[in-house]
Amino acid sequence: MATTSAAIGRERAADASRLRLRRAWMSGEGARAYGLMAPVLLVVGALLCAPIAFTVAVSFWTQHNLDLERTWTLANYVQAWTSPVYQTLFLRSLWVSGLVTVLTVLIAYPIAYYVAFYVHARKLTWIILLTIPFWTSYLLRVFAWKVILGFNGAINSGLQSIGLISEPLSFLLYNPIAVVITLTHAWMPFAILPIYVSLEKIDRSLVEVATDLGDGPIARFLRVTLPLSMPGVTAAALMIFIPTVGDYITPQLVGGPDGLMIANAIGNLFGRSNNWPVGSALSLSSMAIVTAISLLYLWAARRAIGKVA
C-alpha cells in the first residue's frame, strides 16, 4: 500500500514538473511571438489605432468658430443622428452600397462560375484578364465612366448616330444610378476573385454524385454548388459593401448633388466647414452602422450556411 502511494506521489510530481516545463516553454514561445509581432503592432497602433482614438476624443469636443475646446459634450452625436441632411445621406449611402453589392455579386458569380467549371486550360490567363481594371488608376476609371455617361459621351453619341434619340439624354450622369454603375464596374474584380476561389475548391465528385442521384442542372446548382460557394459570396459582399459606403471620389465626380453620400459630407466637415467634432461624430457613427450591418449579415449568412449543411 505504501509502495502504491509512493508511486502515485512520484507520478503526480512528474506531471507537475512536466506542466511547469510546458508553461515555461509556452511563455517563452509567446514572448518570442510577441517580439516578432512588435513591429507590426507598432505600425498598426501608430497608423490605425492612434488616429481612431484621436477621432473618438475630438468627437466629444466642442468648437466655437474655428477654435477647438476640450469641453466634453454629446451635441455632436445628437446633430449627426438627428439632422435630416445627414439622415438622408446615411440612407442614400446604405442603399447605394447595398445595390452595388447585390449587382456586383450577381454579375460576378456567372463569370467566376464559368472560369471555375468550364475553363480547363489557361485559367491563369483568365484571372489576369479579370484583374485588368486594377492596371489603371481608380480615378481614371471613374473619369472614363464620366466620359461614357456624359452629355456628349459614348452612349449618347451612339444612340444619336443610330437614330434612337434626337437629343442627348440628361439623366445618365449626376445621379445615384451613375454612382451605382461606376462602383459596380470598379469593384467587380473584388467579387469575382473570392467567388472563383470558393467555386474552385468544390469537390467535383459531389456534383457527379448529385447528377447520379437524378438532380438536373438547376437542382444540382441549388443543392450543391451554391451552398458550397456561399463563403466566397459572403466574403465578396463584405469586401464590396464596407468600402463603397465610404466612397468619396465616385459620388463627387459622377453623382452630382443628388448622388452625394455620407463620405462627401464628412470630407466637407473636415475641409471647407472645418468642423472636426461633428465630422468625427459623423465618421464614427458611419463606422458603427457599417459594423453593425456587417455583423448582422455575417450572422445571417452563417445561419443560412449551417442550415444548408
Protein Blocks (a to p, Z undefined) as FASTA:
>chain_A
ZZmmmmmmmmmmmmmmmmmmmmmmmmmmmmmmmmmmmmmmmmmmmmmmmmmmmmmmmmmm
ccehjaccfbdcfklmmmmmmmmklmmmmmmmmmmmmmmmmmmmmmmmmmmmmmmmmmmg
hklmmmmmmmmmmmpcfklmmmmmmmmmmmklmklmmmmmnopafbdcfklgopfklmmm
mmmmmmmmmmmmmmmmmmmmpcfklmmmmmmnopafklmmmmmmmmmmmmmmmmmmmmmm
mmmmmpmklmmmmnommlccfklmmmmmmmmnopaklmmmmmmmmmmmmmmmmmmmmmmm
mmmmmmmZZ
